Amino acid sequence: MRILFITRKHPPSVGGMQNLSYNLIQNLEEQGKKRGDKIDAIILRKSQWHLIWWLPYALARGLIAARRADIVHLGDPLLSLIGWLAKIFWRKKVVVTVHGLDVTFPFFLYQGYLKLFARDFDRYVCISSYAKKEAEIKGLSPCVVIPVGVDFKKSNFKFQISKVSKENFCQKHHLPQDRFYLLTVGRLVKRKGVGWFIKNAMPALPREMIYLVIGDGAERENIQYLIKEQKLQDRVYFLGKITEEELKTVYALSDLFIMPNVKVEGDAEGFGLVALEAALNSLPVIASRLEGICDAIAHNQNGILAESRNAASFKREILKFFRDDQYRQRFGREAAVFTTANYNWSNIAERYYQEFLNVLL
């Protein structure tokens, strides 16, 4: 089989779509060597500002390369025009991955573009049940759900970081030591719910709990304001962007991972990869029962689903772990095992390959 991948999001830029693109192509290339498959790829490896020149280039090169391909895989529906033309000119089989926001984005011109070019592909691989529901609302079918995998290189930090490294990190960032640490990592936008959690949940939690916020984004100033407004400067620490090495230390230092997402019109959590990375590091995850998070977190297996915007629900689940250290450690170990078994990139890539075969039948 000859597969042509076309993707506009790929490392060295960072994000869930980039992670999927890199790992899917890499794993299918490795598996394809044994099967005799040929993998071609047209990839934008720079920021999205380069789309203005890359899209015409990808369109022209994609049409030429598609002629030799058995399957054309598009990284997201924004690239639909390329797939549409590949079907018109060469009658090729086209598969597109749907992430969620790429079909719900409310700009009317984009929605018109999807209606024109994105509705007649051979398979829509959705990263979550939420993404599948939204895709079907837009008239995209047939849809299947294949979740995002997780990079095992980002695991087991809890058992690799020394006590001295943890102490040095605390001193550098002026953190109190020997506390119960809650952690959130990610791009700070409103749907992540960090501001809501600081305002509504933190004041009701025991003073021994420290909340660490890692990342940056549009909500940065609001988060900093809420920390002061709630007088939580000694309990909520906004650390911004940190290095990969420091992130390893934070995972090792923390006791619970919090993902308090809230519903925001025109925006959504397509999956929830950071929750898987936390679970892989034996951190119990407490996340909102919302959108694509429900496909990343299996309740009571690799995390706990609490009700979104319900401070009492989050408090109840947090206190269970706070009051029973053995339960917390056991749950973390079992969450890591479950995540390893169910979100292995090799298995995810194999599921994509089977869908490619089904499309060709």
C-alpha positions in Angstrom: 0.0 0.0 0.0 1.2 3.5 -0.8 -0.1 6.2 1.6 0.3 9.9 1.2 0.1 12.0 4.3 -0.6 15.7 4.1 -0.4 17.6 7.4 0.0 21.3 8.4 0.8 20.6 12.0 3.9 18.8 12.9 6.9 19.1 15.2 8.9 21.2 16.0 5.8 23.2 16.8 3.9 21.8 19.8 0.4 20.6 20.3 -2.0 17.7 20.2 -2.4 17.7 16.4 1.4 17.9 16.0 1.8 14.9 18.3 -0.7 12.9 16.4 0.9 13.7 13.0 4.4 12.8 14.1 3.6 9.6 15.9 1.1 8.3 13.3 3.5 8.8 10.4 6.5 7.5 12.4 4.8 4.3 13.5 3.2 3.5 10.1 6.6 4.0 8.5 8.2 1.5 11.0 5.3 -1.0 10.5 5.3 -0.4 6.7 8.9 -1.6 6.4 7.8 -5.1 7.4 4.7 -5.0 5.1 6.4 -3.4 2.1 4.3 -0.2 2.3 5.5 3.1 0.9 4.8 6.3 3.0 5.0 9.8 1.4 4.4 13.0 3.3 3.8 16.6 2.6 4.4 18.4 5.9 4.4 22.0 7.2 7.1 22.0 9.9 6.8 25.7 10.7 4.3 28.0 12.4 0.8 28.5 10.9 1.9 31.9 9.6 3.5 30.0 6.8 0.2 28.6 5.6 -0.2 31.4 3.1 2.6 29.9 0.9 2.4 26.3 2.1 -1.2 25.7 1.1 -0.7 26.4 -2.6 2.5 24.3 -2.5 0.7 21.4 -0.8 -2.1 21.6 -3.2 0.1 21.4 -6.3 2.5 18.8 -4.9 -0.3 16.9 -3.3 -2.2 16.5 -6.6 1.0 15.2 -8.3 1.8 12.8 -5.4 -1.8 11.6 -5.0 -1.8 10.1 -8.5 0.6 7.4 -7.2 -1.0 6.9 -3.8 -3.6 4.3 -2.8 -4.7 6.3 0.2 -4.5 10.1 0.8 -4.7 11.0 4.5 -5.4 14.6 5.4 -4.3 15.8 8.9 -7.5 17.8 9.4 -10.5 19.2 7.5 -8.8 22.5 6.7 -7.0 20.6 4.0 -10.2 19.3 2.4 -9.7 21.0 -0.9 -6.6 18.9 -1.6 -8.5 15.7 -0.9 -11.5 16.8 -2.9 -9.4 17.5 -6.0 -7.5 14.2 -5.5 -10.9 12.4 -5.8 -12.1 14.5 -8.7 -8.9 14.1 -10.8 -7.6 10.7 -9.8 -10.6 9.1 -8.0 -8.4 8.4 -4.9 -9.5 7.1 -1.6 -9.3 9.9 1.0 -9.3 9.7 4.8 -9.3 12.7 7.1 -8.7 13.0 10.8 -11.2 15.1 12.7 -10.2 16.7 16.0 -13.3 18.6 17.0 -12.7 22.3 16.7 -11.8 21.8 13.1 -15.5 21.1 12.3 -17.1 23.3 15.0 -15.1 26.5 14.3 -18.0 29.0 13.9 -16.7 31.3 11.1 -19.3 31.2 8.4 -16.8 31.2 5.5 -15.0 28.2 7.0 -18.3 26.3 7.5 -19.2 27.0 3.8 -15.8 25.7 2.8 -16.5 22.4 4.7 -19.9 22.1 3.0 -18.3 22.4 -0.4 -15.2 20.3 0.0 -15.3 18.1 3.1 -18.4 16.0 2.8 -17.5 13.2 0.3 -14.5 11.5 1.7 -14.2 7.8 2.3 -13.6 7.8 6.0 -13.5 10.4 8.8 -11.3 9.2 11.7 -12.4 11.1 14.8 -10.2 11.4 17.8 -13.1 11.1 20.3 -16.8 10.4 20.5 -17.4 14.1 20.9 -15.5 14.8 17.6 -17.5 12.1 15.9 -20.8 13.6 17.1 -19.9 17.0 15.9 -18.6 15.6 12.5 -21.9 13.8 12.0 -23.9 16.9 12.8 -22.0 18.6 9.9 -22.9 15.8 7.6 -19.6 14.0 7.6 -19.8 10.2 7.3 -18.8 7.4 7.6 -17.0 8.2 10.9 -15.0 6.0 13.2 -13.3 6.8 16.5 -9.6 6.2 17.0 -8.1 8.0 20.0 -4.8 9.8 20.2 -1.9 7.8 21.6 0.6 8.9 24.2 4.4 9.2 24.0 5.9 6.7 26.4 9.1 8.8 26.5 7.1 11.1 28.8 6.5 8.5 31.4 7.8 7.3 34.8 9.3 10.6 35.8 7.9 10.1 39.3 10.4 7.3 39.8 13.4 9.0 38.0 13.6 12.4 39.7 15.7 12.6 42.8 14.6 14.3 46.1 17.4 16.8 45.6 16.0 17.8 42.2 12.6 18.3 43.7 14.0 20.5 46.5 16.0 22.6 44.0 12.9 23.1 41.9 10.9 24.2 45.0 13.6 26.7 46.0 13.9 28.1 42.5 10.2 28.8 42.3 9.7 29.7 45.9 7.3 26.8 46.6 6.6 25.5 50.1 7.9 21.9 50.5 6.1 18.9 51.8 2.7 19.9 50.7 -0.1 18.2 48.7 0.4 19.5 45.2 -2.4 19.8 42.6 -1.2 20.3 39.0 -2.6 21.6 35.7 -0.5 21.7 32.6 -1.6 23.1 29.2 -2.4 26.0 27.0 -4.2 28.6 29.1 -7.4 29.4 27.3 -10.9 29.8 28.9 -12.1 26.3 28.2 -9.3 24.8 30.4 -11.2 26.1 33.4 -8.2 27.2 35.4 -9.7 30.5 36.3 -12.9 28.8 37.4 -11.0 26.3 39.6 -9.0 29.1 41.3 -12.1 31.1 42.1 -14.6 28.3 43.0 -12.7 25.3 44.1 -9.4 26.3 45.7 -10.9 28.5 48.5 -12.9 25.4 49.7 -9.9 23.0 49.7 -7.6 22.4 52.7 -4.8 25.0 53.1 -2.2 22.2 52.8 -3.0 22.0 49.1 -0.9 23.9 46.7 -2.0 24.4 43.1 0.6 24.6 40.4 -0.3 26.0 37.0 2.1 25.3 34.1 1.7 26.9 30.6 0.8 30.2 28.9 -2.0 31.6 26.9 -4.8 34.2 26.6 -6.1 33.5 30.2 -2.7 34.4 31.8 -3.6 37.8 33.0 -7.1 36.7 34.3 -5.5 33.8 36.2 -2.9 36.2 37.8 -5.7 38.6 38.7 -7.9 35.8 40.3 -5.0 34.6 42.4 -4.7 38.1 43.9 -8.4 38.6 44.1 -8.9 35.4 46.0 -5.9 36.1 48.2 -4.3 32.8 47.2 -0.8 34.0 46.5 0.5 31.4 49.1 -1.5 28.5 47.6 -1.7 29.0 43.8 1.6 29.3 41.9 1.5 30.3 38.3 4.8 29.1 36.8 4.2 29.9 33.2 6.3 28.0 30.6 9.0 25.8 32.0 11.6 23.5 30.4 11.1 19.8 29.6 13.4 18.9 32.4 11.5 21.0 34.9 8.2 19.5 33.7 9.6 16.1 34.6 10.3 17.3 38.1 6.8 18.8 38.4 5.2 15.5 37.5 7.4 13.8 40.1 6.6 16.4 42.7 2.8 16.5 42.2 0.1 14.4 43.9 -3.0 14.9 41.6 -3.5 16.2 38.1 -6.5 18.6 37.7 -8.3 19.2 34.3 -11.2 21.4 35.3 -12.5 22.2 31.8 -15.6 24.3 31.2 -17.9 24.6 28.2 -17.1 27.6 26.0 -19.1 28.5 22.9 -17.1 28.0 19.8 -14.3 26.1 21.5 -14.0 22.6 22.8 -11.6 20.0 24.1 -11.2 17.5 21.3 -9.5 14.8 23.4 -7.3 15.6 26.4 -3.8 14.4 25.8 -2.2 16.1 28.8 -4.5 13.9 31.0 -3.0 10.8 29.5 0.5 12.1 30.0 -0.3 12.7 33.7 -1.8 9.2 34.1 1.2 7.7 32.4 3.3 9.3 35.2 1.2 7.6 37.9 -0.6 10.8 38.7 -4.3 10.3 39.5 -6.3 12.6 37.1 -9.5 14.4 38.1 -11.1 15.9 35.0 -14.3 17.4 33.9 -16.9 15.1 32.4 -16.9 17.1 29.2 -16.4 16.7 25.4 -13.4 14.7 24.2 -12.0 14.3 27.7 -14.4 11.4 28.2 -12.5 9.4 25.6 -9.1 10.1 27.2 -10.2 9.4 30.7 -12.0 6.1 31.5 -13.7 6.8 34.8 -12.2 4.9 37.7 -9.5 3.4 35.5 -7.0 6.0 34.5 -8.7 8.9 36.2 -11.9 10.3 37.7 -14.5 12.3 35.9 -16.1 15.1 38.0 -19.0 17.3 36.9 -17.9 20.4 35.0 -18.3 23.7 36.9 -19.2 21.8 40.1 -16.9 22.7 42.8 -18.4 20.3 45.3 -17.8 17.4 42.8 -14.2 18.3 42.4 -13.7 18.8 46.1 -15.2 15.4 46.9 -12.9 13.6 44.5 -9.8 15.5 45.5 -10.4 14.8 49.2 -10.6 11.1 48.6 -7.0 11.1 47.4 -5.9 13.6 50.0 -7.1 11.5 52.9 -5.9 8.1 51.7 -2.3 8.1 50.5 -2.3 4.4 49.8 -5.4 4.7 47.6 -3.8 7.6 45.7 -0.6 5.7 45.0 -2.4 2.5 44.0 -4.8 4.4 41.7 -1.8 6.1 40.1 0.0 2.9 39.4 -3.1 1.2 38.0 -3.8 4.3 35.8 -0.3 4.1 34.3 -0.8 0.4 33.4 -4.3 1.1 31.9 -3.0 4.1 29.8 0.0 2.1 28.6 -2.2 -0.8 27.4 -4.9 1.3 25.8 -3.1 4.3 24.3 0.0 2.7 22.8 0.9 4.5 19.5 1.8 1.2 17.9 -1.7 -0.1 18.4 -3.3 3.3 17.4 -1.3 3.2 14.1 -2.4 -0.3 13.4 -6.0 0.7 13.9 -5.5 3.5 11.3 -3.9 0.9 8.9 -6.9 -1.4 9.3 -9.2 1.6 8.4 -7.1 2.3 5.3 -7.5 -1.4 4.3 -11.3 -1.2 4.9 -11.5 1.8 2.6 -9.7 0.0 -0.2 -12.0 -3.0 0.0 
